Amino acid sequence: MVATNTSLSERGKPTLPLMRSNTSSKPYSLAVTTKNPTNCWVSSLRIHPVQQHENPPEEDINTSMRLDSIFERNSPFTQQQLKNITACTQFLEESKGLPLMKVLSSGYGDFAKVKVRHRKKKGRFIDTFNEALDVSKLRQRAIFANNNTVHCESDEDLYYIFPKNGYRFVYSEEVHDSGEAYKEVFESLLSKFDDNHEKAVTITTELLKYTYTNENLAEGINRKAEVIVYNVPFYYAVKEDIIDYNKLLNLLGE
C-alpha cells in the first residue's frame, strides 16, 4: 500500500486523501503525526481498520428501550403485567369479553397477584352446600365474584379478576349472593322441619343440584349471577377504576 503525500489547504492544515485497502472492503481511519506543529507537514501516516461489531448498534438498543419507556408511561401497566393477564387464556376465551369482578382490600393497589386462601368457615349450611355440589371445601377455598357494581367500604375497591388457567366454576342464574339466598332458605327449612333436620338438608341439596350449572361462563356473568371459581391457586386483579375493561382488552391484544 502506498501513502500519497498530503498538500496544505489554504488555512495551512493538512488535506488527507481518503484511502482504502486494495484487498479489503473495510473502511479505515487515519492517524496523522506531524513533525512540527508550525510546519504542518506529515511525517507519518497510519491507516487502521475500523472494527465492525456483530452486535446490534447501541443506538438501536437505546431506541427499543425508549419505546418500552414510552409504552409504560402511556399505560397504567407494565408489559410483564399485561403478559400475566394475557396468559389467562381460558378465562379470556370463556368470558367472551365480559368482566368478572370482586371486592378486595385497597391495599392490593392497581394490580396484584392474589392467592386464594383457605377460609376457616364451618357450619351445617356450608357442609350441605359443598356436598350438594360435590366439591370438597368449596365455600372455604373459592373465589366468589360477579358482574355487579357493588358498594365498597372506605378500605375496599372493586377489581377485575383473571383466574389462572385450569380453574373450574359453578353458578346459579338467579343467585347473586349464595351466602345470603341459600342460607336463608336453609334456615327456613330447618325451622319448618324442626324435628327432622335431615329433611331440610335433603331439600336444600336437591335445590342446589338442580339450580347450579358449570356451563357457559359468559352467560352467568351476563346475568350478573354470583360465579364461584374454584380449583385455582391464584388470580390476577386489576383495580376497576383505573381503566375501562374494553380498553384493557385492547391493550392485551396489542
Secondary structure, DSSP 8 states (H G I E B T S, - for coil): ------EE-TTS-EE------SS----EEEEEEES-TTT--EEEEEEEE----SS--HHHHHHHHHHHHHHHHSSSS-HHHHHHHHT-HHHHHHTTT---EEEEEGGG-SEEEEE--------HHHHHHHHHTT-TTTTTS-EEEBS------TTEEEEEEEE-TT-EEEE-TT-S-HHHHHHHHHHHHHHHTTT-HHHHHHHHHHHHHHH-B-S-HHHHHHTT--EEEES-SEEEEEEGGGS-HHHHHHHHH-
